Amino acid sequence: MFLLDVFDSTIKKLKSQTANVITLTNLSFGGFAIIFAMEGNLRLSLLLIFIAALADRFDGMAARKFNIESELGKQLDSMSDIISFGVAPALLLYQGILNEFGGPGSFFTVFYIGCGAFRLARFNITESNGYFTGLPITAAGCLVTLSFLAIPYVPAQTFLFIIIILSFLMVSPFKLRKM
């Protein structure tokens, strides 16, 4: 009996942390994406950001499936999202092209990260009502990351425009239905 109780207790503990482990996986991929971007390995950085997006998709699903949603999980998810969909994509695009603009490229890279952080903070203090206010940072980060693929084909100024528009969309008041 004792072993069965210990086994059951261990399974319950593992189950209760499943979503947080997936969230930390998201954060890890985002962290590695930043490191690889700084080292100039931009294609690997791009791939890691998209893998982080997959992990981000599954952490919420796991939390709902196992009924383990928590305030800690919500905060941890936001901290992971600022790394994986704020800093990592911004640095990827900066290393890929925005650095050519000097000060304005640096400013709008940091501006994007700040808008993403603001958007996440606003999300964390509002009640869930079936809508997002502003563009979710995950979507913005994936769009920034996708835009990196267009660098050889699109004028450089386009990327400055993209990062500015996505920054403002994240902090804008428009409502977007949750899926």
Secondary structure, 3 states (H helix, E strand, C coil): CHHHHHHHHHHHHHHHHHHHHHHHHHHHHHHHHHHHHHCCCHHHHHHHHHHHHHHHHHHHHHHHHCCCCCHHHHHHHHHHHHHHHHHHHHHHHHHHCHHHHCHHHHHHHHHHHHHHHHHHHHHHHCCCCCEEECCCHHHHHHHHHHHHCCCCCCCCHHHHHHHHHHHHHHHCCCEEECC
